[in-house]
Amino acid sequence: MKKQGSRIAENRRGLFNVAVEDTIEAGIVLSGDEIKSIRANRAQLTGAYVRLMYGGKTGMHVLPQVVVVGMHLADAADPTRTRPLLLHKKEVQYLQEQLGAKGRTAIPTRIYMSHGWAKLQIGIGTGRKSHDKRQLLKERDIDREQRAGLKG
């Protein structure tokens, strides 16, 4: 049995391509075979993204539905279907406001289990340019060399 809050999958490529400045925790609407895939650590976030889909009504106000696209669950009947996310109204409005700004994007950063429920962490940030990526790799190499120097 997995311990509470354990990480199932992480979107390392997405974290490299986007400078994440804020995160939001969201529940995921899943079927039985999909939750079994997540509990068996058979989920991938590579290439997945978060999107606002308009057209659904909640009460008197029209709110967009927040969905994750491209998340792959190995044992599911439809492994790459669009899955709705569960967020509070204020969180949806915040996400809508953030994604409305130029250059802002939202990506799923990781899937984890919390008290028996599958959760998705959404990272909000801006895309990195190629020179920023090179700088980040240089900084990582320097840190790795310094840690190796301290050990040896």
Backbone as CSV, one residue per row, in Angstrom:
resi,resn,N_x,N_y,N_z,CA_x,CA_y,CA_z,C_x,C_y,C_z
1,MET,0.845,-1.185,0.000,0.000,0.000,0.000,0.887,1.242,0.000
2,LYS,0.518,2.206,-0.810,1.255,3.454,-0.891,0.977,4.304,0.346
3,LYS,1.987,5.014,0.816,1.764,5.907,1.947,1.028,7.165,1.476
4,GLN,0.431,7.876,2.396,-0.351,9.065,2.062,0.552,10.139,1.464
5,GLY,0.058,10.808,0.417,0.809,11.881,-0.213,1.933,11.389,-1.106
6,SER,1.915,10.110,-1.473,3.012,9.570,-2.268,2.859,9.981,-3.736
7,ARG,3.980,10.277,-4.357,4.001,10.717,-5.750,3.842,9.510,-6.665
8,ILE,2.936,9.609,-7.619,2.704,8.547,-8.593,3.475,8.849,-9.881
9,ALA,3.304,10.063,-10.400,3.983,10.469,-11.635,4.342,11.942,-11.546
10,GLU,5.425,12.300,-12.234,5.878,13.689,-12.243,6.179,14.092,-13.681
11,ASN,5.857,15.313,-14.032,6.076,15.833,-15.377,7.400,16.598,-15.400
12,ARG,8.495,15.868,-15.477,9.811,16.496,-15.408,10.103,17.353,-16.637
13,ARG,9.679,16.908,-17.803,9.897,17.676,-19.024,9.107,18.988,-18.973
14,GLY,7.879,18.919,-18.491,7.069,20.126,-18.360,7.672,21.112,-17.377
15,LEU,8.225,20.610,-16.266,8.863,21.484,-15.282,10.127,22.129,-15.844
16,PHE,10.777,21.462,-16.785,11.969,22.017,-17.420,11.581,23.106,-18.431
17,ASN,10.480,22.896,-19.154,10.055,23.825,-20.196,9.305,25.039,-19.666
18,VAL,8.744,24.952,-18.458,7.937,26.041,-17.899,8.512,26.443,-16.546
19,ALA,8.663,27.746,-16.337,9.086,28.278,-15.035,7.832,28.423,-14.173
20,VAL,7.595,27.450,-13.302,6.379,27.416,-12.488,6.498,28.406,-11.339
21,GLU,5.497,29.287,-11.229,5.490,30.302,-10.177,4.439,30.039,-9.112
22,ASP,3.388,29.276,-9.452,2.314,29.002,-8.510,1.752,27.614,-8.796
23,THR,1.224,26.963,-7.772,0.623,25.647,-7.953,-0.767,25.616,-7.333
24,ILE,-1.613,24.751,-7.899,-2.964,24.522,-7.405,-3.170,23.023,-7.326
25,GLU,-3.828,22.572,-6.259,-4.163,21.156,-6.120,-5.586,20.939,-6.630
26,ALA,-5.774,19.913,-7.459,-7.093,19.626,-8.015,-7.367,18.134,-7.938
27,GLY,-8.629,17.785,-7.740,-9.049,16.395,-7.838,-9.259,16.045,-9.302
28,ILE,-9.282,14.750,-9.618,-9.468,14.302,-10.993,-10.698,13.404,-11.035
29,VAL,-11.538,13.571,-12.057,-12.689,12.696,-12.257,-12.179,11.468,-13.009
30,LEU,-12.237,10.304,-12.360,-11.692,9.072,-12.924,-12.714,7.953,-12.855
31,SER,-12.579,6.973,-13.742,-13.387,5.755,-13.675,-12.615,4.712,-12.863
32,GLY,-13.213,3.565,-12.643,-12.596,2.531,-11.812,-11.279,2.013,-12.341
33,ASP,-11.223,1.726,-13.654,-9.971,1.210,-14.211,-8.878,2.270,-14.238
34,GLU,-9.262,3.548,-14.296,-8.268,4.620,-14.294,-7.628,4.795,-12.917
35,ILE,-8.424,4.712,-11.869,-7.853,4.831,-10.515,-6.978,3.622,-10.201
36,LYS,-7.336,2.461,-10.752,-6.489,1.275,-10.574,-5.135,1.484,-11.246
37,SER,-5.127,2.115,-12.419,-3.868,2.414,-13.112,-3.002,3.350,-12.285
38,ILE,-3.632,4.361,-11.689,-2.870,5.317,-10.880,-2.313,4.638,-9.642
39,ARG,-3.111,3.820,-8.985,-2.626,3.125,-7.780,-1.511,2.137,-8.097
40,ALA,-1.481,1.632,-9.342,-0.430,0.702,-9.759,0.781,1.434,-10.357
41,ASN,0.831,2.766,-10.198,1.933,3.598,-10.714,2.081,3.496,-12.227
42,ARG,0.974,3.386,-12.939,1.030,3.266,-14.394,0.387,4.491,-15.048
43,ALA,0.874,5.665,-14.671,0.377,6.929,-15.216,1.548,7.739,-15.741
44,GLN,1.305,8.509,-16.811,2.335,9.368,-17.389,1.762,10.759,-17.620
45,LEU,2.547,11.766,-17.347,2.143,13.148,-17.569,2.915,13.808,-18.706
46,THR,3.803,13.082,-19.350,4.611,13.646,-20.420,3.708,14.126,-21.555
47,GLY,3.820,15.384,-21.897,3.019,15.949,-22.982,1.624,16.381,-22.567
48,ALA,1.278,16.252,-21.301,-0.055,16.638,-20.837,-0.121,18.139,-20.584
49,TYR,-1.305,18.696,-20.691,-1.507,20.109,-20.404,-2.899,20.332,-19.843
50,VAL,-3.078,21.475,-19.182,-4.351,21.846,-18.567,-5.019,22.876,-19.458
51,ARG,-6.328,22.719,-19.629,-7.062,23.578,-20.545,-8.384,24.002,-19.940
52,LEU,-8.871,25.172,-20.314,-10.197,25.626,-19.922,-11.139,25.362,-21.088
53,MET,-12.231,24.637,-20.820,-13.227,24.365,-21.857,-14.498,25.120,-21.499
54,TYR,-14.959,25.938,-22.407,-16.141,26.757,-22.160,-17.384,26.036,-22.663
55,GLY,-18.541,26.383,-22.086,-19.796,25.808,-22.546,-20.621,25.201,-21.437
56,GLY,-20.014,24.869,-20.301,-20.754,24.297,-19.183,-21.309,25.394,-18.296
57,LYS,-22.481,25.170,-17.723,-23.074,26.167,-16.833,-23.109,25.629,-15.414
58,THR,-22.779,26.475,-14.470,-22.906,26.135,-13.056,-23.712,27.230,-12.406
59,GLY,-24.954,26.932,-12.055,-25.809,27.938,-11.431,-26.155,29.044,-12.412
60,MET,-26.054,30.281,-11.986,-26.403,31.432,-12.817,-25.232,31.892,-13.686
61,HIS,-24.015,31.539,-13.299,-22.831,32.045,-13.985,-22.227,30.974,-14.875
62,VAL,-21.694,31.397,-15.993,-21.031,30.473,-16.897,-19.564,30.391,-16.488
63,LEU,-19.126,29.199,-16.100,-17.731,28.973,-15.722,-17.113,27.980,-16.686
64,PRO,-15.855,28.150,-17.027,-15.216,27.153,-17.872,-14.941,25.879,-17.068
65,GLN,-14.924,24.762,-17.767,-14.553,23.504,-17.126,-13.053,23.323,-17.312
66,VAL,-12.365,22.995,-16.251,-10.920,22.793,-16.307,-10.676,21.304,-16.561
67,VAL,-9.904,20.992,-17.597,-9.632,19.599,-17.955,-8.132,19.401,-18.143
68,VAL,-7.708,18.160,-17.993,-6.324,17.801,-18.296,-6.360,16.948,-19.562
69,VAL,-5.522,17.316,-20.527,-5.476,16.656,-21.821,-4.117,15.994,-21.969
70,GLY,-4.101,14.755,-22.445,-2.846,14.080,-22.749,-2.262,13.255,-21.625
71,MET,-2.950,13.165,-20.485,-2.466,12.311,-19.398,-2.711,10.865,-19.799
72,HIS,-1.700,10.026,-19.721,-1.801,8.644,-20.185,-1.891,7.687,-18.995
73,LEU,-2.964,6.896,-18.955,-3.135,5.854,-17.944,-3.118,4.513,-18.654
74,ALA,-2.166,3.668,-18.316,-1.875,2.465,-19.088,-3.020,1.461,-19.143
75,ASP,-3.667,1.154,-18.033,-4.647,0.077,-17.995,-6.076,0.541,-18.260
76,ALA,-6.275,1.817,-18.593,-7.614,2.367,-18.780,-8.182,1.965,-20.148
77,ALA,-9.523,1.962,-20.252,-10.178,1.628,-21.512,-9.835,2.653,-22.590
78,ASP,-9.857,3.934,-22.233,-9.450,5.011,-23.139,-8.301,5.752,-22.463
79,PRO,-7.052,5.360,-22.722,-5.912,5.858,-21.942,-5.668,7.360,-22.020
80,THR,-6.050,8.020,-23.108,-5.696,9.429,-23.264,-6.916,10.346,-23.328
81,ARG,-8.029,9.964,-22.752,-9.222,10.812,-22.822,-9.020,12.097,-22.023
82,THR,-9.844,13.089,-22.321,-9.821,14.352,-21.586,-10.513,14.141,-20.252
83,ARG,-9.819,14.445,-19.152,-10.367,14.202,-17.818,-10.670,15.520,-17.107
84,PRO,-11.911,15.700,-16.649,-12.259,16.928,-15.920,-11.550,16.991,-14.567
85,LEU,-11.248,18.206,-14.143,-10.621,18.433,-12.848,-11.624,19.063,-11.897
86,LEU,-11.478,18.782,-10.619,-12.383,19.278,-9.592,-11.718,20.435,-8.855
87,LEU,-12.256,21.621,-9.058,-11.728,22.833,-8.435,-12.883,23.657,-7.872
88,HIS,-12.584,24.457,-6.860,-13.568,25.401,-6.348,-13.742,26.543,-7.346
89,LYS,-14.854,27.234,-7.232,-15.187,28.324,-8.144,-14.094,29.393,-8.156
90,LYS,-13.591,29.761,-6.986,-12.552,30.799,-6.910,-11.252,30.326,-7.557
91,GLU,-10.960,29.032,-7.436,-9.756,28.498,-8.068,-9.890,28.522,-9.589
92,VAL,-11.079,28.213,-10.100,-11.311,28.268,-11.549,-11.174,29.695,-12.038
93,GLN,-11.734,30.651,-11.300,-11.624,32.057,-11.680,-10.171,32.524,-11.642
94,TYR,-9.416,32.098,-10.630,-8.002,32.442,-10.528,-7.225,31.874,-11.718
95,LEU,-7.504,30.624,-12.051,-6.834,29.969,-13.171,-7.185,30.669,-14.484
96,GLN,-8.452,31.042,-14.636,-8.906,31.745,-15.829,-8.188,33.097,-15.959
97,GLU,-8.055,33.796,-14.853,-7.374,35.093,-14.827,-5.889,34.933,-15.167
98,GLN,-5.242,33.915,-14.599,-3.813,33.697,-14.846,-3.546,33.297,-16.293
99,LEU,-4.393,32.424,-16.856,-4.176,31.969,-18.222,-4.564,33.029,-19.247
100,GLY,-5.322,34.037,-18.820,-5.682,35.132,-19.710,-4.515,36.073,-19.973
101,ALA,-3.549,36.101,-19.078,-2.376,36.954,-19.252,-1.481,36.379,-20.352
102,LYS,-0.810,37.250,-21.065,0.035,36.821,-22.179,1.226,36.003,-21.691
103,GLY,1.468,34.890,-22.356,2.631,34.061,-22.048,2.447,33.109,-20.881
104,ARG,1.277,33.096,-20.246,1.047,32.222,-19.090,0.498,30.882,-19.567
105,THR,0.888,29.827,-18.891,0.425,28.494,-19.222,0.232,27.682,-17.949
106,ALA,-0.533,26.613,-18.062,-0.755,25.711,-16.927,-0.444,24.291,-17.368
107,ILE,0.354,23.615,-16.563,0.710,22.226,-16.864,0.471,21.375,-15.626
108,PRO,0.139,20.099,-15.805,0.100,19.205,-14.646,1.532,18.858,-14.250
109,THR,1.882,19.088,-12.990,3.257,18.830,-12.570,3.426,17.458,-11.928
110,ARG,2.412,16.992,-11.191,2.517,15.653,-10.618,1.157,15.116,-10.220
111,ILE,1.073,13.786,-10.155,-0.111,13.080,-9.650,0.313,12.415,-8.357
112,TYR,-0.544,12.480,-7.359,-0.242,11.819,-6.099,-1.543,11.410,-5.422
113,MET,-1.427,10.535,-4.424,-2.577,10.084,-3.648,-2.588,10.855,-2.330
114,SER,-3.772,11.333,-1.948,-3.939,12.039,-0.693,-5.203,11.534,-0.024
115,HIS,-5.045,10.831,1.087,-6.167,10.253,1.837,-7.052,9.383,0.946
116,GLY,-6.439,8.613,0.056,-7.174,7.697,-0.803,-7.717,8.317,-2.079
117,TRP,-7.522,9.612,-2.280,-8.008,10.296,-3.461,-6.830,10.663,-4.372
118,ALA,-7.034,10.527,-5.685,-6.002,10.925,-6.641,-6.064,12.433,-6.825
119,LYS,-4.937,13.083,-6.684,-4.843,14.535,-6.827,-3.856,14.869,-7.933
120,LEU,-4.092,16.004,-8.582,-3.216,16.497,-9.623,-2.738,17.884,-9.208
121,GLN,-1.432,18.097,-9.254,-0.885,19.410,-8.944,-0.698,20.153,-10.264
122,ILE,-1.314,21.342,-10.363,-1.239,22.158,-11.568,-0.230,23.268,-11.325
123,GLY,0.732,23.404,-12.214,1.714,24.475,-12.128,1.371,25.585,-13.106
124,ILE,1.374,26.820,-12.638,1.073,27.974,-13.482,2.356,28.783,-13.629
125,GLY,2.724,29.088,-14.858,3.946,29.848,-15.072,4.097,30.282,-16.512
126,THR,5.306,30.655,-16.853,5.618,31.090,-18.215,6.613,30.123,-18.833
127,GLY,6.562,30.002,-20.150,7.477,29.122,-20.856,8.892,29.660,-20.815
128,ARG,9.851,28.763,-20.747,11.257,29.169,-20.737,11.774,29.263,-22.167
129,LYS,12.609,30.227,-22.408,13.308,30.355,-23.689,14.504,29.409,-23.678
130,SER,15.071,29.150,-24.851,16.172,28.192,-24.939,17.392,28.663,-24.145
131,HIS,17.659,29.959,-24.107,18.819,30.438,-23.337,18.572,30.274,-21.832
132,ASP,17.315,30.386,-21.395,16.995,30.141,-19.985,17.215,28.673,-19.630
133,LYS,16.869,27.799,-20.560,17.052,26.357,-20.330,18.541,26.017,-20.223
134,ARG,19.343,26.623,-21.094,20.794,26.377,-21.042,21.370,26.875,-19.714
135,GLN,20.927,28.041,-19.268,21.386,28.590,-17.994,21.007,27.662,-16.840
136,LEU,19.780,27.133,-16.872,19.322,26.217,-15.839,20.182,24.952,-15.807
137,LEU,20.516,24.410,-16.978,21.367,23.222,-17.040,22.767,23.515,-16.491
138,LYS,23.309,24.699,-16.796,24.621,25.075,-16.268,24.596,25.143,-14.744
139,GLU,23.543,25.773,-14.201,23.424,25.882,-12.745,23.317,24.504,-12.096
140,ARG,22.573,23.610,-12.709,22.451,22.242,-12.171,23.793,21.530,-12.176
141,ASP,24.557,21.674,-13.266,25.875,21.040,-13.355,26.819,21.577,-12.281
142,ILE,26.794,22.891,-12.075,27.654,23.497,-11.045,27.276,22.982,-9.658
143,ASP,25.981,22.919,-9.374,25.522,22.406,-8.079,25.936,20.950,-7.890
144,ARG,25.814,20.151,-8.951,26.180,18.727,-8.880,27.669,18.575,-8.611
145,GLU,28.487,19.385,-9.265,29.941,19.324,-9.070,30.303,19.764,-7.657
146,GLN,29.632,20.784,-7.128,29.919,21.238,-5.765,29.553,20.163,-4.746
147,ARG,28.424,19.487,-4.957,28.035,18.404,-4.036,29.015,17.245,-4.102
148,ALA,29.498,16.941,-5.309,30.488,15.867,-5.469,31.803,16.259,-4.810
149,GLY,32.160,17.534,-4.889,33.394,18.009,-4.247,33.304,17.932,-2.742
150,LEU,32.149,18.174,-2.163,31.971,18.089,-0.717,32.060,16.647,-0.215
151,LYS,31.565,15.705,-1.033,31.601,14.298,-0.626,33.015,13.724,-0.709
152,GLY,33.726,14.074,-1.778,35.034,13.462,-2.011,36.125,14.317,-1.589
